[in-house]
Amino acid sequence: MIDNSQKIEIKWNKQNQKYYESKGYNFTGDGDIFYITPLDLTEGSHIKISVKCDLCGKSNYIHYRDYIKNITHNNNSYICQSCSVQVKHDNTLEMRKNDYITRLKNQSIKNGHELIESSLTDIRCNTSIIQYKCPIHGVHSMRVANYLSGKSCPDCAKMNRAEKYKLSVEEIERNIRNCRGIVLNPEEYINNSTYNLRFRCPKCGNIFISSYQRYIQHGGQMCRECSHSESMGEFRIRQYLESNEIEYLQEHWFEDCR
Protein backbone atom coordinates (compact mmCIF):
# COMPACT_ATOMS: atom_id res chain seq x y z
CA MET A 1 0.00 0.00 0.00
CA ILE A 2 1.35 3.39 -0.95
CA ASP A 3 1.09 6.50 1.23
CA ASN A 4 -0.36 8.91 -1.30
CA SER A 5 -0.33 11.80 1.18
CA GLN A 6 3.44 12.18 0.88
CA LYS A 7 4.72 14.95 -1.40
CA ILE A 8 7.40 14.29 -4.00
CA GLU A 9 9.64 17.17 -5.12
CA ILE A 10 10.00 17.43 -8.91
CA LYS A 11 11.73 19.97 -11.18
CA TRP A 12 10.19 21.03 -14.45
CA ASN A 13 12.13 20.19 -17.63
CA LYS A 14 11.43 19.61 -21.31
CA GLN A 15 11.26 15.82 -20.81
CA ASN A 16 8.55 15.81 -18.11
CA GLN A 17 6.55 18.89 -19.05
CA LYS A 18 4.01 17.22 -21.33
CA TYR A 19 3.50 14.27 -18.96
CA TYR A 20 2.83 16.33 -15.84
CA GLU A 21 0.64 18.82 -17.69
CA SER A 22 -1.51 15.82 -18.69
CA LYS A 23 -1.79 15.06 -14.96
CA GLY A 24 -3.18 18.56 -14.30
CA TYR A 25 -0.06 20.38 -13.15
CA ASN A 26 0.66 23.92 -14.47
CA PHE A 27 4.06 24.46 -16.05
CA THR A 28 5.86 27.41 -14.41
CA GLY A 29 9.28 27.19 -16.07
CA ASP A 30 12.31 24.95 -16.55
CA GLY A 31 14.03 24.17 -13.27
CA ASP A 32 11.11 25.29 -11.12
CA ILE A 33 10.25 23.00 -8.22
CA PHE A 34 6.73 21.62 -7.76
CA TYR A 35 5.25 18.86 -5.65
CA ILE A 36 3.25 15.80 -6.72
CA THR A 37 1.67 12.76 -5.12
CA PRO A 38 3.46 9.40 -5.59
CA LEU A 39 0.79 8.00 -7.91
CA ASP A 40 1.53 10.78 -10.41
CA LEU A 41 5.15 9.62 -10.89
CA THR A 42 6.10 8.05 -14.22
CA GLU A 43 6.13 4.23 -14.06
CA GLY A 44 9.88 4.10 -14.71
CA SER A 45 10.76 6.64 -12.03
CA HIS A 46 13.80 5.97 -9.79
CA ILE A 47 12.48 8.22 -7.02
CA LYS A 48 12.07 6.42 -3.69
CA ILE A 49 8.69 6.48 -2.00
CA SER A 50 7.28 5.24 1.30
CA VAL A 51 5.17 2.06 0.99
CA LYS A 52 3.63 -0.34 3.50
CA CYS A 53 3.38 -4.12 3.04
CA ASP A 54 -0.26 -5.19 2.63
CA LEU A 55 0.45 -8.42 4.57
CA CYS A 56 2.68 -7.54 7.53
CA GLY A 57 2.26 -3.75 7.60
CA LYS A 58 6.02 -3.09 7.56
CA SER A 59 7.07 0.22 5.94
CA ASN A 60 9.82 0.44 3.32
CA TYR A 61 11.40 3.00 1.01
CA ILE A 62 11.68 1.66 -2.52
CA HIS A 63 12.01 2.99 -6.06
CA TYR A 64 8.63 3.79 -7.59
CA ARG A 65 9.32 1.59 -10.62
CA ASP A 66 9.97 -1.35 -8.27
CA TYR A 67 6.65 -0.62 -6.55
CA ILE A 68 4.86 -0.81 -9.90
CA LYS A 69 6.53 -4.16 -10.71
CA ASN A 70 5.59 -5.49 -7.28
CA ILE A 71 1.88 -4.66 -7.41
CA THR A 72 1.66 -5.87 -11.02
CA HIS A 73 3.03 -9.24 -9.94
CA ASN A 74 0.88 -9.46 -6.78
CA ASN A 75 -2.61 -8.56 -8.02
CA ASN A 76 -2.37 -4.84 -7.20
CA SER A 77 -1.07 -5.47 -3.64
CA TYR A 78 2.36 -4.52 -2.35
CA ILE A 79 4.17 -7.42 -0.66
CA CYS A 80 7.57 -6.93 0.99
CA GLN A 81 10.50 -9.24 0.33
CA SER A 82 10.08 -11.19 3.58
CA CYS A 83 6.40 -11.85 2.95
CA SER A 84 6.97 -12.71 -0.72
CA VAL A 85 9.06 -15.71 0.33
CA GLN A 86 6.16 -17.02 2.42
CA VAL A 87 3.64 -16.26 -0.33
CA LYS A 88 5.74 -18.15 -2.84
CA HIS A 89 5.95 -21.10 -0.45
CA ASP A 90 2.17 -21.01 0.15
CA ASN A 91 1.47 -20.79 -3.58
CA THR A 92 3.79 -23.73 -4.25
CA LEU A 93 2.12 -25.71 -1.47
CA GLU A 94 -1.33 -24.93 -2.86
CA MET A 95 -0.28 -25.94 -6.38
CA ARG A 96 1.18 -29.19 -5.07
CA LYS A 97 -1.96 -29.86 -3.03
CA ASN A 98 -4.22 -29.29 -6.05
CA ASP A 99 -2.03 -31.59 -8.15
CA TYR A 100 -2.27 -34.34 -5.53
CA ILE A 101 -6.06 -33.96 -5.30
CA THR A 102 -6.44 -34.22 -9.08
CA ARG A 103 -4.29 -37.35 -9.24
CA LEU A 104 -6.03 -38.89 -6.22
CA LYS A 105 -9.44 -38.37 -7.79
CA ASN A 106 -8.27 -40.01 -11.03
CA GLN A 107 -6.86 -42.95 -9.07
CA SER A 108 -10.05 -43.30 -7.02
CA ILE A 109 -12.03 -43.65 -10.24
CA LYS A 110 -9.71 -46.47 -11.35
CA ASN A 111 -10.05 -48.17 -7.95
CA GLY A 112 -13.81 -47.69 -7.77
CA HIS A 113 -13.51 -45.77 -4.48
CA GLU A 114 -15.11 -42.64 -3.08
CA LEU A 115 -12.62 -40.12 -1.64
CA ILE A 116 -13.56 -38.57 1.71
CA GLU A 117 -13.41 -34.86 0.81
CA SER A 118 -12.72 -33.68 4.37
CA SER A 119 -9.46 -35.67 4.42
CA LEU A 120 -8.13 -33.81 1.36
CA THR A 121 -7.98 -30.38 3.03
CA ASP A 122 -4.85 -31.17 5.09
CA ILE A 123 -2.71 -32.58 2.25
CA ARG A 124 0.79 -31.10 2.34
CA CYS A 125 3.04 -33.83 0.91
CA ASN A 126 2.97 -37.44 -0.28
CA THR A 127 3.12 -38.76 3.30
CA SER A 128 -0.15 -37.05 4.25
CA ILE A 129 -3.00 -39.39 5.19
CA ILE A 130 -6.21 -39.46 3.15
CA GLN A 131 -9.38 -41.50 3.57
CA TYR A 132 -11.45 -43.30 0.98
CA LYS A 133 -14.52 -45.52 1.00
CA CYS A 134 -14.36 -49.00 -0.49
CA PRO A 135 -17.79 -50.11 -1.78
CA ILE A 136 -17.26 -53.49 -0.10
CA HIS A 137 -15.25 -52.86 3.06
CA GLY A 138 -16.07 -49.26 3.98
CA VAL A 139 -13.71 -46.43 5.00
CA HIS A 140 -9.92 -46.90 5.05
CA SER A 141 -6.94 -44.59 5.55
CA MET A 142 -3.75 -44.54 3.46
CA ARG A 143 -0.76 -42.34 2.66
CA VAL A 144 -1.04 -40.25 -0.51
CA ALA A 145 2.04 -41.89 -2.07
CA ASN A 146 0.73 -45.41 -1.44
CA TYR A 147 -2.68 -44.64 -2.92
CA LEU A 148 -1.18 -43.01 -6.00
CA SER A 149 1.13 -46.01 -6.49
CA GLY A 150 -1.94 -48.16 -7.09
CA LYS A 151 -2.39 -49.74 -3.66
CA SER A 152 -6.01 -50.42 -2.92
CA CYS A 153 -8.24 -51.53 -0.07
CA PRO A 154 -6.22 -53.95 2.14
CA ASP A 155 -9.27 -56.14 2.70
CA CYS A 156 -9.84 -56.38 -1.06
CA ALA A 157 -6.16 -57.27 -1.47
CA LYS A 158 -6.60 -60.15 1.00
CA MET A 159 -9.64 -61.36 -0.91
CA ASN A 160 -7.74 -61.21 -4.20
CA ARG A 161 -4.79 -63.14 -2.76
CA ALA A 162 -7.13 -65.74 -1.30
CA GLU A 163 -8.85 -66.12 -4.67
CA LYS A 164 -5.53 -66.33 -6.48
CA TYR A 165 -4.31 -69.25 -4.37
CA LYS A 166 -7.66 -71.00 -4.07
CA LEU A 167 -7.49 -74.76 -4.67
CA SER A 168 -9.91 -77.22 -6.24
CA VAL A 169 -11.77 -79.83 -4.17
CA GLU A 170 -9.60 -82.54 -5.72
CA GLU A 171 -6.40 -80.72 -4.69
CA ILE A 172 -7.72 -80.28 -1.15
CA GLU A 173 -8.51 -83.97 -0.76
CA ARG A 174 -5.17 -85.07 -2.28
CA ASN A 175 -3.06 -82.77 -0.11
CA ILE A 176 -4.90 -83.78 3.06
CA ARG A 177 -4.39 -87.48 2.22
CA ASN A 178 -0.67 -86.80 1.76
CA CYS A 179 -0.66 -85.64 5.38
CA ARG A 180 -2.44 -88.88 6.35
CA GLY A 181 -5.52 -86.91 7.25
CA ILE A 182 -9.23 -87.11 6.54
CA VAL A 183 -11.33 -84.06 5.60
CA LEU A 184 -15.08 -84.59 5.81
CA ASN A 185 -16.39 -81.55 3.89
CA PRO A 186 -13.89 -80.57 1.14
CA GLU A 187 -16.72 -79.17 -1.00
CA GLU A 188 -17.25 -76.41 1.61
CA TYR A 189 -13.68 -75.12 1.20
CA ILE A 190 -13.68 -71.29 0.75
CA ASN A 191 -10.00 -70.35 0.87
CA ASN A 192 -6.81 -71.40 2.59
CA SER A 193 -7.29 -69.39 5.79
CA THR A 194 -11.00 -69.90 6.53
CA TYR A 195 -11.73 -72.13 9.53
CA ASN A 196 -14.65 -74.18 8.20
CA LEU A 197 -13.17 -77.58 7.26
CA ARG A 198 -14.01 -80.60 9.41
CA PHE A 199 -11.20 -83.07 10.06
CA ARG A 200 -11.10 -86.40 11.87
CA CYS A 201 -8.47 -86.59 14.57
CA PRO A 202 -5.95 -89.35 13.65
CA LYS A 203 -5.49 -90.22 17.33
CA CYS A 204 -8.94 -90.29 18.95
CA GLY A 205 -11.20 -90.15 15.90
CA ASN A 206 -13.09 -87.07 17.12
CA ILE A 207 -14.07 -84.37 14.62
CA PHE A 208 -12.56 -80.88 14.89
CA ILE A 209 -12.64 -77.73 12.76
CA SER A 210 -9.57 -76.04 11.28
CA SER A 211 -8.38 -74.26 8.12
CA TYR A 212 -6.62 -75.88 5.19
CA GLN A 213 -3.55 -73.68 5.73
CA ARG A 214 -3.14 -74.55 9.41
CA TYR A 215 -3.61 -78.25 8.76
CA ILE A 216 -1.07 -78.37 5.93
CA GLN A 217 1.61 -76.18 7.52
CA HIS A 218 1.92 -78.60 10.41
CA GLY A 219 1.91 -81.62 8.12
CA GLY A 220 -1.33 -82.73 9.74
CA GLN A 221 -3.19 -81.84 12.90
CA MET A 222 -4.89 -83.41 15.90
CA CYS A 223 -7.87 -82.19 17.90
CA ARG A 224 -7.27 -79.76 20.76
CA GLU A 225 -7.53 -82.42 23.48
CA CYS A 226 -5.03 -84.79 21.86
CA SER A 227 -2.56 -82.05 20.89
CA HIS A 228 -2.23 -81.12 24.57
CA SER A 229 -0.98 -84.58 25.51
CA GLU A 230 1.16 -85.33 22.45
CA SER A 231 2.52 -83.36 19.50
CA MET A 232 1.90 -84.39 15.91
CA GLY A 233 5.55 -85.29 15.57
CA GLU A 234 5.46 -87.49 18.67
CA PHE A 235 2.29 -89.13 17.45
CA ARG A 236 3.80 -90.03 14.08
CA ILE A 237 7.01 -91.36 15.62
CA ARG A 238 4.96 -93.49 17.99
CA GLN A 239 2.86 -94.78 15.08
CA TYR A 240 6.01 -95.71 13.16
CA LEU A 241 7.59 -97.49 16.12
CA GLU A 242 4.43 -99.43 16.92
CA SER A 243 3.75 -100.40 13.29
CA ASN A 244 7.30 -101.78 13.07
CA GLU A 245 7.05 -103.46 16.50
CA ILE A 246 9.94 -101.46 17.90
CA GLU A 247 10.02 -101.23 21.67
CA TYR A 248 10.38 -97.75 23.17
CA LEU A 249 9.90 -95.75 26.35
CA GLN A 250 7.72 -92.71 25.82
CA GLU A 251 9.12 -89.42 27.13
CA HIS A 252 12.11 -91.18 28.64
CA TRP A 253 14.65 -88.82 30.21
CA PHE A 254 18.43 -89.33 30.43
CA GLU A 255 20.42 -87.80 33.29
CA ASP A 256 23.32 -86.88 30.98
CA CYS A 257 21.02 -85.38 28.34
CA ARG A 258 21.75 -81.70 27.83
C-alpha positions as CSV (number, residue, x, y, z in Angstrom):
1,M,0.0,0.0,0.0
2,I,1.3,3.4,-1.0
3,D,1.1,6.5,1.2
4,N,-0.4,8.9,-1.3
5,S,-0.3,11.8,1.2
6,Q,3.4,12.2,0.9
7,K,4.7,14.9,-1.4
8,I,7.4,14.3,-4.0
9,E,9.6,17.2,-5.1
10,I,10.0,17.4,-8.9
11,K,11.7,20.0,-11.2
12,W,10.2,21.0,-14.5
13,N,12.1,20.2,-17.6
14,K,11.4,19.6,-21.3
15,Q,11.3,15.8,-20.8
16,N,8.5,15.8,-18.1
17,Q,6.5,18.9,-19.0
18,K,4.0,17.2,-21.3
19,Y,3.5,14.3,-19.0
20,Y,2.8,16.3,-15.8
21,E,0.6,18.8,-17.7
22,S,-1.5,15.8,-18.7
23,K,-1.8,15.1,-15.0
24,G,-3.2,18.6,-14.3
25,Y,-0.1,20.4,-13.2
26,N,0.7,23.9,-14.5
27,F,4.1,24.5,-16.0
28,T,5.9,27.4,-14.4
29,G,9.3,27.2,-16.1
30,D,12.3,25.0,-16.6
31,G,14.0,24.2,-13.3
32,D,11.1,25.3,-11.1
33,I,10.2,23.0,-8.2
34,F,6.7,21.6,-7.8
35,Y,5.2,18.9,-5.6
36,I,3.2,15.8,-6.7
37,T,1.7,12.8,-5.1
38,P,3.5,9.4,-5.6
39,L,0.8,8.0,-7.9
40,D,1.5,10.8,-10.4
41,L,5.1,9.6,-10.9
42,T,6.1,8.0,-14.2
43,E,6.1,4.2,-14.1
44,G,9.9,4.1,-14.7
45,S,10.8,6.6,-12.0
46,H,13.8,6.0,-9.8
47,I,12.5,8.2,-7.0
48,K,12.1,6.4,-3.7
49,I,8.7,6.5,-2.0
50,S,7.3,5.2,1.3
51,V,5.2,2.1,1.0
52,K,3.6,-0.3,3.5
53,C,3.4,-4.1,3.0
54,D,-0.3,-5.2,2.6
55,L,0.5,-8.4,4.6
56,C,2.7,-7.5,7.5
57,G,2.3,-3.7,7.6
58,K,6.0,-3.1,7.6
59,S,7.1,0.2,5.9
60,N,9.8,0.4,3.3
61,Y,11.4,3.0,1.0
62,I,11.7,1.7,-2.5
63,H,12.0,3.0,-6.1
64,Y,8.6,3.8,-7.6
65,R,9.3,1.6,-10.6
66,D,10.0,-1.4,-8.3
67,Y,6.7,-0.6,-6.5
68,I,4.9,-0.8,-9.9
69,K,6.5,-4.2,-10.7
70,N,5.6,-5.5,-7.3
71,I,1.9,-4.7,-7.4
72,T,1.7,-5.9,-11.0
73,H,3.0,-9.2,-9.9
74,N,0.9,-9.5,-6.8
75,N,-2.6,-8.6,-8.0
76,N,-2.4,-4.8,-7.2
77,S,-1.1,-5.5,-3.6
78,Y,2.4,-4.5,-2.4
79,I,4.2,-7.4,-0.7
80,C,7.6,-6.9,1.0
81,Q,10.5,-9.2,0.3
82,S,10.1,-11.2,3.6
83,C,6.4,-11.9,3.0
84,S,7.0,-12.7,-0.7
85,V,9.1,-15.7,0.3
86,Q,6.2,-17.0,2.4
87,V,3.6,-16.3,-0.3
88,K,5.7,-18.1,-2.8
89,H,6.0,-21.1,-0.4
90,D,2.2,-21.0,0.1
91,N,1.5,-20.8,-3.6
92,T,3.8,-23.7,-4.3
93,L,2.1,-25.7,-1.5
94,E,-1.3,-24.9,-2.9
95,M,-0.3,-25.9,-6.4
96,R,1.2,-29.2,-5.1
97,K,-2.0,-29.9,-3.0
98,N,-4.2,-29.3,-6.0
99,D,-2.0,-31.6,-8.1
100,Y,-2.3,-34.3,-5.5
101,I,-6.1,-34.0,-5.3
102,T,-6.4,-34.2,-9.1
103,R,-4.3,-37.4,-9.2
104,L,-6.0,-38.9,-6.2
105,K,-9.4,-38.4,-7.8
106,N,-8.3,-40.0,-11.0
107,Q,-6.9,-42.9,-9.1
108,S,-10.1,-43.3,-7.0
109,I,-12.0,-43.7,-10.2
110,K,-9.7,-46.5,-11.4
111,N,-10.0,-48.2,-8.0
112,G,-13.8,-47.7,-7.8
113,H,-13.5,-45.8,-4.5
114,E,-15.1,-42.6,-3.1
115,L,-12.6,-40.1,-1.6
116,I,-13.6,-38.6,1.7
117,E,-13.4,-34.9,0.8
118,S,-12.7,-33.7,4.4
119,S,-9.5,-35.7,4.4
120,L,-8.1,-33.8,1.4
121,T,-8.0,-30.4,3.0
122,D,-4.8,-31.2,5.1
123,I,-2.7,-32.6,2.3
124,R,0.8,-31.1,2.3
125,C,3.0,-33.8,0.9
126,N,3.0,-37.4,-0.3
127,T,3.1,-38.8,3.3
128,S,-0.2,-37.0,4.2
129,I,-3.0,-39.4,5.2
130,I,-6.2,-39.5,3.2
131,Q,-9.4,-41.5,3.6
132,Y,-11.4,-43.3,1.0
133,K,-14.5,-45.5,1.0
134,C,-14.4,-49.0,-0.5
135,P,-17.8,-50.1,-1.8
136,I,-17.3,-53.5,-0.1
137,H,-15.2,-52.9,3.1
138,G,-16.1,-49.3,4.0
139,V,-13.7,-46.4,5.0
140,H,-9.9,-46.9,5.1
141,S,-6.9,-44.6,5.5
142,M,-3.8,-44.5,3.5
143,R,-0.8,-42.3,2.7
144,V,-1.0,-40.3,-0.5
145,A,2.0,-41.9,-2.1
146,N,0.7,-45.4,-1.4
147,Y,-2.7,-44.6,-2.9
148,L,-1.2,-43.0,-6.0
149,S,1.1,-46.0,-6.5
150,G,-1.9,-48.2,-7.1
151,K,-2.4,-49.7,-3.7
152,S,-6.0,-50.4,-2.9
153,C,-8.2,-51.5,-0.1
154,P,-6.2,-54.0,2.1
155,D,-9.3,-56.1,2.7
156,C,-9.8,-56.4,-1.1
157,A,-6.2,-57.3,-1.5
158,K,-6.6,-60.1,1.0
159,M,-9.6,-61.4,-0.9
160,N,-7.7,-61.2,-4.2
161,R,-4.8,-63.1,-2.8
162,A,-7.1,-65.7,-1.3
163,E,-8.9,-66.1,-4.7
164,K,-5.5,-66.3,-6.5
165,Y,-4.3,-69.3,-4.4
166,K,-7.7,-71.0,-4.1
167,L,-7.5,-74.8,-4.7
168,S,-9.9,-77.2,-6.2
169,V,-11.8,-79.8,-4.2
170,E,-9.6,-82.5,-5.7
171,E,-6.4,-80.7,-4.7
172,I,-7.7,-80.3,-1.2
173,E,-8.5,-84.0,-0.8
174,R,-5.2,-85.1,-2.3
175,N,-3.1,-82.8,-0.1
176,I,-4.9,-83.8,3.1
177,R,-4.4,-87.5,2.2
178,N,-0.7,-86.8,1.8
179,C,-0.7,-85.6,5.4
180,R,-2.4,-88.9,6.3
181,G,-5.5,-86.9,7.3
182,I,-9.2,-87.1,6.5
183,V,-11.3,-84.1,5.6
184,L,-15.1,-84.6,5.8
185,N,-16.4,-81.6,3.9
186,P,-13.9,-80.6,1.1
187,E,-16.7,-79.2,-1.0
188,E,-17.2,-76.4,1.6
189,Y,-13.7,-75.1,1.2
190,I,-13.7,-71.3,0.8
191,N,-10.0,-70.4,0.9
192,N,-6.8,-71.4,2.6
193,S,-7.3,-69.4,5.8
194,T,-11.0,-69.9,6.5
195,Y,-11.7,-72.1,9.5
196,N,-14.6,-74.2,8.2
197,L,-13.2,-77.6,7.3
198,R,-14.0,-80.6,9.4
199,F,-11.2,-83.1,10.1
200,R,-11.1,-86.4,11.9
201,C,-8.5,-86.6,14.6
202,P,-6.0,-89.3,13.7
203,K,-5.5,-90.2,17.3
204,C,-8.9,-90.3,19.0
205,G,-11.2,-90.2,15.9
206,N,-13.1,-87.1,17.1
207,I,-14.1,-84.4,14.6
208,F,-12.6,-80.9,14.9
209,I,-12.6,-77.7,12.8
210,S,-9.6,-76.0,11.3
211,S,-8.4,-74.3,8.1
212,Y,-6.6,-75.9,5.2
213,Q,-3.6,-73.7,5.7
214,R,-3.1,-74.5,9.4
215,Y,-3.6,-78.2,8.8
216,I,-1.1,-78.4,5.9
217,Q,1.6,-76.2,7.5
218,H,1.9,-78.6,10.4
219,G,1.9,-81.6,8.1
220,G,-1.3,-82.7,9.7
221,Q,-3.2,-81.8,12.9
222,M,-4.9,-83.4,15.9
223,C,-7.9,-82.2,17.9
224,R,-7.3,-79.8,20.8
225,E,-7.5,-82.4,23.5
226,C,-5.0,-84.8,21.9
227,S,-2.6,-82.1,20.9
228,H,-2.2,-81.1,24.6
229,S,-1.0,-84.6,25.5
230,E,1.2,-85.3,22.5
231,S,2.5,-83.4,19.5
232,M,1.9,-84.4,15.9
233,G,5.6,-85.3,15.6
234,E,5.5,-87.5,18.7
235,F,2.3,-89.1,17.4
236,R,3.8,-90.0,14.1
237,I,7.0,-91.4,15.6
238,R,5.0,-93.5,18.0
239,Q,2.9,-94.8,15.1
240,Y,6.0,-95.7,13.2
241,L,7.6,-97.5,16.1
242,E,4.4,-99.4,16.9
243,S,3.7,-100.4,13.3
244,N,7.3,-101.8,13.1
245,E,7.0,-103.5,16.5
246,I,9.9,-101.5,17.9
247,E,10.0,-101.2,21.7
248,Y,10.4,-97.8,23.2
249,L,9.9,-95.7,26.4
250,Q,7.7,-92.7,25.8
251,E,9.1,-89.4,27.1
252,H,12.1,-91.2,28.6
253,W,14.6,-88.8,30.2
254,F,18.4,-89.3,30.4
255,E,20.4,-87.8,33.3
256,D,23.3,-86.9,31.0
257,C,21.0,-85.4,28.3
258,R,21.7,-81.7,27.8
